[in-house]
Amino acid sequence: MKRQLAEQRGRQGEARAAAWLRLKGWSILDKRVKTPVGEVDIVARRGRLVAFVEVKWRARKEDLDFAIDEYRLRRVAAAAESVAHLYARNGEDLRIDVILLAPKTFPRHITNVWQP
């Protein structure tokens, strides 16, 4: 039951992040892209930039600072690399972003978080 609730909250967080990105001028290309090496929560495009976005939801704002780590970013980056050819056109820039969410807070969008 606890796992199902976490899954439901995660999906709600991803929907909220996608809506926020749309308000900021992004087009959502895909959600929950699963690969053998990891998952990308949202793939979005704005102009000539494609972002592979990891979304983290926490029940408390204070916990957001610890929601993402190098291990998780490495998995997102590996997943993005394995599917980038499906979303990026020739010459477009690619990056890994993170959106952190908690109740009663604006989304925190951290851009270009992964530099291999």
N, CA, C and O atoms as a DFTB+ gen file, in Angstrom:
464 C
 N C O
     1  1       0.823      -1.196       0.000
     2  2       0.000       0.000       0.000
     3  2       0.868       1.261       0.000
     4  3       0.585       2.205      -0.737
     5  1       1.909       1.282       0.811
     6  2       2.787       2.446       0.889
     7  2       3.464       2.698      -0.453
     8  3       3.598       3.848      -0.870
     9  1       3.892       1.636      -1.131
    10  2       4.531       1.764      -2.438
    11  2       3.550       2.322      -3.470
    12  3       3.925       3.150      -4.300
    13  1       2.300       1.871      -3.419
    14  2       1.283       2.366      -4.349
    15  2       1.013       3.852      -4.136
    16  3       0.824       4.594      -5.099
    17  1       0.996       4.282      -2.893
    18  2       0.785       5.685      -2.586
    19  2       1.957       6.522      -3.095
    20  3       1.756       7.601      -3.653
    21  1       3.164       6.031      -2.906
    22  2       4.353       6.736      -3.409
    23  2       4.309       6.832      -4.932
    24  3       4.637       7.873      -5.503
    25  1       3.906       5.754      -5.581
    26  2       3.781       5.742      -7.045
    27  2       2.743       6.763      -7.502
    28  3       2.971       7.490      -8.469
    29  1       1.628       6.820      -6.825
    30  2       0.565       7.778      -7.169
    31  2       1.051       9.215      -6.995
    32  3       0.806      10.061      -7.854
    33  1       1.729       9.489      -5.905
    34  2       2.254      10.836      -5.672
    35  2       3.318      11.197      -6.700
    36  3       3.396      12.341      -7.150
    37  1       4.134      10.219      -7.068
    38  2       5.139      10.464      -8.095
    39  2       4.511      10.835      -9.422
    40  3       4.979      11.751     -10.098
    41  1       3.459      10.136      -9.801
    42  2       2.754      10.445     -11.056
    43  2       2.108      11.823     -10.997
    44  3       2.128      12.566     -11.979
    45  1       1.536      12.163      -9.849
    46  2       0.943      13.492      -9.687
    47  2       2.023      14.571      -9.779
    48  3       1.805      15.624     -10.378
    49  1       3.180      14.308      -9.188
    50  2       4.286      15.246      -9.273
    51  2       4.750      15.433     -10.704
    52  3       5.032      16.556     -11.124
    53  1       4.833      14.344     -11.456
    54  2       5.244      14.426     -12.855
    55  2       4.228      15.212     -13.674
    56  3       4.606      15.982     -14.556
    57  1       2.946      15.025     -13.391
    58  2       1.905      15.786     -14.096
    59  2       2.016      17.270     -13.761
    60  3       1.870      18.122     -14.637
    61  1       2.269      17.572     -12.515
    62  2       2.435      18.972     -12.089
    63  2       3.673      19.593     -12.744
    64  3       3.629      20.737     -13.194
    65  1       4.760      18.846     -12.797
    66  2       5.984      19.346     -13.429
    67  2       5.762      19.587     -14.923
    68  3       6.221      20.593     -15.464
    69  1       5.064      18.673     -15.587
    70  2       4.784      18.832     -17.016
    71  2       3.924      20.072     -17.258
    72  3       4.176      20.828     -18.197
    73  1       2.919      20.284     -16.424
    74  2       2.068      21.470     -16.564
    75  2       2.895      22.745     -16.366
    76  3       2.722      23.720     -17.097
    77  1       3.780      22.730     -15.390
    78  2       4.628      23.888     -15.119
    79  2       5.551      24.165     -16.305
    80  3       5.735      25.317     -16.698
    81  1       6.128      23.106     -16.869
    82  2       6.988      23.282     -18.041
    83  2       6.209      23.876     -19.212
    84  3       6.710      24.759     -19.908
    85  1       4.987      23.396     -19.431
    86  2       4.152      23.945     -20.506
    87  2       3.915      25.445     -20.301
    88  3       3.972      26.225     -21.252
    89  1       3.652      25.834     -19.066
    90  2       3.450      27.255     -18.769
    91  2       4.702      28.080     -19.071
    92  3       4.610      29.272     -19.364
    93  1       5.861      27.445     -18.998
    94  2       7.130      28.122     -19.279
    95  2       7.527      28.021     -20.756
    96  3       8.639      28.403     -21.121
    97  1       6.637      27.514     -21.600
    98  2       6.892      27.480     -23.034
    99  2       7.480      26.200     -23.581
   100  3       7.888      26.161     -24.741
   101  1       7.535      25.149     -22.776
   102  2       8.075      23.872     -23.223
   103  2       6.969      23.024     -23.847
   104  3       5.807      23.117     -23.453
   105  1       7.338      22.205     -24.812
   106  2       6.455      21.165     -25.354
   107  2       6.863      19.850     -24.718
   108  3       8.049      19.526     -24.666
   109  1       5.912      19.107     -24.245
   110  2       6.198      17.803     -23.652
   111  2       6.205      16.770     -24.773
   112  3       5.192      16.555     -25.439
   113  1       7.350      16.138     -24.973
   114  2       7.497      15.142     -26.035
   115  2       7.127      13.749     -25.552
   116  3       6.591      12.945     -26.316
   117  1       7.410      13.462     -24.286
   118  2       7.142      12.120     -23.764
   119  2       7.216      12.142     -22.246
   120  3       7.785      13.054     -21.646
   121  1       6.631      11.121     -21.644
   122  2       6.695      10.957     -20.186
   123  2       7.021       9.507     -19.870
   124  3       6.668       8.596     -20.618
   125  1       7.702       9.311     -18.745
   126  2       8.015       7.982     -18.232
   127  2       8.646       7.075     -19.285
   128  3       8.133       5.999     -19.593
   129  1       9.748       7.526     -19.818
   130  2      10.457       6.767     -20.842
   131  2      11.361       5.763     -20.131
   132  3      12.323       6.140     -19.462
   133  1      11.040       4.492     -20.286
   134  2      11.804       3.429     -19.619
   135  2      12.826       2.847     -20.597
   136  3      12.533       2.604     -21.768
   137  1      14.028       2.634     -20.077
   138  2      15.095       2.007     -20.854
   139  2      15.726       0.937     -19.967
   140  3      15.448       0.899     -18.769
   141  1      16.561       0.076     -20.520
   142  2      17.237      -0.921     -19.686
   143  2      18.176      -0.315     -18.636
   144  3      18.506      -0.970     -17.647
   145  1      18.607       0.936     -18.849
   146  2      19.577       1.542     -17.930
   147  2      18.969       2.579     -16.990
   148  3      19.667       3.110     -16.126
   149  1      17.693       2.871     -17.147
   150  2      17.059       3.862     -16.279
   151  2      15.804       4.419     -16.906
   152  3      15.338       3.931     -17.936
   153  1      15.267       5.434     -16.285
   154  2      14.019       6.032     -16.743
   155  2      14.160       7.548     -16.786
   156  3      14.834       8.153     -15.953
   157  1      13.504       8.147     -17.781
   158  2      13.408       9.597     -17.876
   159  2      11.957       9.955     -17.582
   160  3      11.045       9.443     -18.231
   161  1      11.741      10.831     -16.610
   162  2      10.371      11.175     -16.228
   163  2       9.674      12.006     -17.296
   164  3       8.524      11.730     -17.639
   165  1      10.356      13.022     -17.829
   166  2       9.766      13.899     -18.847
   167  2      10.828      14.234     -19.884
   168  3      11.980      14.510     -19.551
   169  1      10.416      14.204     -21.148
   170  2      11.258      14.702     -22.232
   171  2      10.525      15.927     -22.781
   172  3       9.365      15.840     -23.181
   173  1      11.218      17.068     -22.794
   174  2      10.578      18.319     -23.203
   175  2      11.464      19.078     -24.189
   176  3      12.687      18.939     -24.190
   177  1      10.807      19.889     -25.035
   178  2      11.544      20.695     -26.014
   179  2      11.078      22.140     -25.919
   180  3       9.890      22.428     -25.774
   181  1      12.050      23.036     -26.006
   182  2      11.764      24.462     -26.154
   183  2      12.785      24.997     -27.139
   184  3      13.986      25.010     -26.870
   185  1      12.289      25.435     -28.277
   186  2      13.192      25.894     -29.338
   187  2      14.080      24.753     -29.806
   188  3      13.588      23.688     -30.179
   189  1      15.394      24.979     -29.785
   190  2      16.351      23.962     -30.240
   191  2      17.008      23.241     -29.075
   192  3      18.134      22.757     -29.187
   193  1      16.305      23.174     -27.970
   194  2      16.815      22.522     -26.766
   195  2      15.881      21.383     -26.354
   196  3      14.668      21.571     -26.262
   197  1      16.446      20.215     -26.109
   198  2      15.684      19.079     -25.593
   199  2      16.197      18.784     -24.189
   200  3      17.393      18.584     -23.982
   201  1      15.282      18.761     -23.234
   202  2      15.634      18.488     -21.838
   203  2      15.057      17.140     -21.418
   204  3      13.897      16.824     -21.685
   205  1      15.892      16.368     -20.761
   206  2      15.488      15.111     -20.147
   207  2      15.365      15.423     -18.658
   208  3      16.361      15.713     -17.995
   209  1      14.151      15.362     -18.141
   210  2      13.853      15.920     -16.822
   211  2      13.551      14.826     -15.803
   212  3      12.691      13.971     -16.016
   213  1      14.271      14.877     -14.710
   214  2      14.014      14.018     -13.546
   215  2      13.134      14.821     -12.591
   216  3      13.454      15.962     -12.259
   217  1      12.034      14.228     -12.154
   218  2      11.102      14.894     -11.247
   219  2      11.158      14.204      -9.895
   220  3      11.080      12.979      -9.806
   221  1      11.293      15.000      -8.849
   222  2      11.297      14.462      -7.490
   223  2      10.239      15.174      -6.660
   224  3      10.197      16.402      -6.597
   225  1       9.398      14.389      -6.037
   226  2       8.339      14.875      -5.167
   227  2       8.672      14.472      -3.731
   228  3       9.038      13.325      -3.474
   229  1       8.549      15.396      -2.820
   230  2       8.737      15.105      -1.403
   231  2       7.587      15.720      -0.613
   232  3       7.074      16.779      -0.976
   233  1       7.193      15.070       0.440
   234  2       6.082      15.544       1.266
   235  2       6.452      16.807       2.033
   236  3       5.581      17.601       2.388
   237  1       7.747      16.993       2.289
   238  2       8.207      18.178       3.028
   239  2       9.221      18.945       2.185
   240  3      10.139      18.359       1.612
   241  1       9.047      20.238       2.119
   242  2       9.959      21.107       1.368
   243  2      11.404      20.910       1.825
   244  3      12.324      20.949       1.008
   245  1      11.602      20.701       3.103
   246  2      12.947      20.554       3.661
   247  2      13.687      19.338       3.102
   248  3      14.917      19.310       3.094
   249  1      12.945      18.343       2.639
   250  2      13.569      17.117       2.130
   251  2      14.021      17.223       0.675
   252  3      14.700      16.328       0.171
   253  1      13.653      18.304       0.002
   254  2      14.004      18.438      -1.411
   255  2      15.506      18.536      -1.647
   256  3      16.007      18.084      -2.677
   257  1      16.216      19.121      -0.705
   258  2      17.664      19.274      -0.882
   259  2      18.395      17.938      -0.949
   260  3      19.536      17.879      -1.406
   261  1      17.752      16.875      -0.501
   262  2      18.381      15.548      -0.479
   263  2      17.702      14.576      -1.442
   264  3      17.952      13.372      -1.384
   265  1      16.849      15.086      -2.321
   266  2      16.045      14.229      -3.197
   267  2      16.823      13.686      -4.388
   268  3      16.436      12.671      -4.966
   269  1      17.902      14.341      -4.758
   270  2      18.641      13.919      -5.946
   271  2      20.110      13.740      -5.592
   272  3      20.671      14.504      -4.806
   273  1      20.719      12.725      -6.178
   274  2      22.132      12.476      -5.916
   275  2      22.814      12.033      -7.211
   276  3      22.165      11.875      -8.245
   277  1      24.095      11.841      -7.140
   278  2      24.861      11.490      -8.336
   279  2      24.407      10.165      -8.949
   280  3      24.352      10.033     -10.172
   281  1      24.085       9.192      -8.110
   282  2      23.624       7.892      -8.623
   283  2      22.366       8.064      -9.483
   284  3      22.296       7.537     -10.594
   285  1      21.378       8.796      -8.972
   286  2      20.135       9.004      -9.724
   287  2      20.402       9.787     -11.008
   288  3      19.865       9.460     -12.067
   289  1      21.228      10.814     -10.906
   290  2      21.539      11.598     -12.102
   291  2      22.262      10.762     -13.152
   292  3      22.009      10.910     -14.348
   293  1      23.144       9.901     -12.717
   294  2      23.870       9.035     -13.652
   295  2      22.895       8.115     -14.396
   296  3      23.049       7.889     -15.597
   297  1      21.900       7.588     -13.689
   298  2      20.901       6.720     -14.330
   299  2      20.044       7.495     -15.334
   300  3      19.758       6.997     -16.423
   301  1      19.641       8.696     -14.971
   302  2      18.856       9.528     -15.890
   303  2      19.694       9.870     -17.121
   304  3      19.201       9.805     -18.247
   305  1      20.948      10.230     -16.909
   306  2      21.833      10.566     -18.026
   307  2      22.025       9.364     -18.957
   308  3      22.012       9.515     -20.178
   309  1      22.199       8.193     -18.387
   310  2      22.367       6.982     -19.209
   311  2      21.091       6.699     -20.001
   312  3      21.155       6.345     -21.178
   313  1      19.944       6.853     -19.362
   314  2      18.676       6.635     -20.054
   315  2      18.498       7.666     -21.163
   316  3      18.086       7.324     -22.272
   317  1      18.805       8.919     -20.868
   318  2      18.684       9.983     -21.875
   319  2      19.589       9.703     -23.074
   320  3      19.182       9.864     -24.225
   321  1      20.809       9.287     -22.790
   322  2      21.746       8.991     -23.875
   323  2      21.227       7.864     -24.764
   324  3      21.424       7.884     -25.979
   325  1      20.572       6.893     -24.161
   326  2      20.109       5.740     -24.944
   327  2      18.894       6.064     -25.816
   328  3      18.613       5.331     -26.764
   329  1      18.170       7.145     -25.516
   330  2      16.976       7.478     -26.306
   331  2      17.043       8.853     -26.969
   332  3      16.094       9.251     -27.645
   333  1      18.123       9.571     -26.793
   334  2      18.224      10.938     -27.326
   335  2      17.946      10.980     -28.829
   336  3      17.331      11.925     -29.323
   337  1      18.393       9.972     -29.543
   338  2      18.200       9.946     -30.992
   339  2      16.724       9.921     -31.391
   340  3      16.386      10.263     -32.524
   341  1      15.852       9.522     -30.478
   342  2      14.419       9.477     -30.772
   343  2      13.756      10.858     -30.667
   344  3      12.688      11.080     -31.237
   345  1      14.380      11.767     -29.950
   346  2      13.751      13.059     -29.654
   347  2      14.500      14.265     -30.226
   348  3      13.879      15.280     -30.539
   349  1      15.797      14.169     -30.363
   350  2      16.598      15.322     -30.775
   351  2      16.824      15.292     -32.278
   352  3      17.125      14.257     -32.873
   353  1      16.668      16.458     -32.856
   354  2      16.993      16.620     -34.268
   355  2      18.466      16.996     -34.378
   356  3      19.111      17.349     -33.390
   357  1      18.968      16.915     -35.569
   358  2      20.375      17.228     -35.808
   359  2      20.700      18.653     -35.350
   360  3      20.046      19.608     -35.770
   361  1      21.689      18.789     -34.507
   362  2      22.138      20.097     -34.067
   363  2      21.442      20.663     -32.845
   364  3      21.812      21.742     -32.384
   365  1      20.446      19.973     -32.303
   366  2      19.777      20.488     -31.110
   367  2      20.638      20.234     -29.872
   368  3      21.376      19.252     -29.795
   369  1      20.522      21.132     -28.924
   370  2      21.222      20.966     -27.660
   371  2      20.426      20.032     -26.760
   372  3      19.196      20.013     -26.791
   373  1      21.149      19.259     -25.959
   374  2      20.543      18.326     -25.010
   375  2      21.025      18.673     -23.610
   376  3      22.156      19.123     -23.426
   377  1      20.162      18.462     -22.629
   378  2      20.605      18.645     -21.254
   379  2      19.735      17.812     -20.323
   380  3      18.653      17.350     -20.685
   381  1      20.250      17.639     -19.108
   382  2      19.535      16.946     -18.037
   383  2      19.106      18.003     -17.021
   384  3      19.933      18.766     -16.522
   385  1      17.815      18.042     -16.722
   386  2      17.266      18.964     -15.733
   387  2      16.619      18.181     -14.606
   388  3      16.343      16.989     -14.736
   389  1      16.381      18.866     -13.502
   390  2      15.652      18.294     -12.367
   391  2      14.573      19.293     -11.959
   392  3      14.811      20.500     -11.913
   393  1      13.395      18.774     -11.666
   394  2      12.340      19.599     -11.081
   395  2      11.993      18.996      -9.731
   396  3      11.639      17.821      -9.630
   397  1      12.101      19.819      -8.696
   398  2      11.819      19.401      -7.321
   399  2      10.486      19.994      -6.887
   400  3      10.234      21.186      -7.063
   401  1       9.629      19.134      -6.311
   402  2       8.286      19.544      -5.924
   403  2       7.972      19.143      -4.493
   404  3       8.420      18.103      -4.011
   405  1       7.197      19.983      -3.823
   406  2       6.677      19.692      -2.491
   407  2       5.354      20.448      -2.353
   408  3       5.115      21.408      -3.085
   409  1       4.498      20.029      -1.427
   410  2       3.221      20.724      -1.254
   411  2       3.427      22.205      -0.925
   412  3       4.351      22.582      -0.204
   413  1       2.553      23.012      -1.469
   414  2       2.507      24.454      -1.182
   415  2       3.791      25.187      -1.540
   416  3       4.132      26.187      -0.907
   417  1       4.506      24.700      -2.549
   418  2       5.717      25.379      -3.025
   419  2       5.681      25.438      -4.545
   420  3       5.058      24.599      -5.196
   421  1       6.350      26.433      -5.100
   422  2       6.529      26.476      -6.545
   423  2       7.566      25.434      -6.931
   424  3       8.476      25.147      -6.153
   425  1       7.440      24.869      -8.118
   426  2       8.468      23.922      -8.572
   427  2       9.833      24.602      -8.614
   428  3       9.950      25.773      -8.978
   429  1      10.852      23.853      -8.238
   430  2      12.234      24.324      -8.346
   431  2      12.863      23.613      -9.539
   432  3      13.086      22.402      -9.499
   433  1      13.148      24.360     -10.593
   434  2      13.688      23.804     -11.832
   435  2      15.191      24.067     -11.849
   436  3      15.632      25.213     -11.938
   437  1      15.957      23.006     -11.764
   438  2      17.415      23.105     -11.805
   439  2      17.849      22.639     -13.187
   440  3      17.605      21.495     -13.572
   441  1      18.487      23.527     -13.924
   442  2      18.825      23.229     -15.315
   443  2      20.248      22.719     -15.460
   444  3      21.143      23.076     -14.695
   445  1      20.427      21.880     -16.459
   446  2      21.749      21.384     -16.851
   447  2      22.548      20.845     -15.654
   448  3      23.665      21.284     -15.380
   449  1      21.946      19.889     -14.960
   450  2      22.551      19.382     -13.728
   451  2      23.626      18.335     -13.941
   452  3      24.383      18.031     -13.019
   453  1      23.706      17.784     -15.129
   454  2      24.658      16.694     -15.352
   455  2      25.719      17.112     -16.352
   456  3      25.410      17.420     -17.503
   457  1      26.956      17.123     -15.918
   458  2      28.098      17.428     -16.776
   459  2      29.053      16.240     -16.722
   460  3      29.874      16.146     -15.809
   461  1      28.952      15.324     -17.701
   462  2      29.801      14.125     -17.647
   463  2      31.280      14.428     -17.756
   464  3      32.102      13.512     -17.725
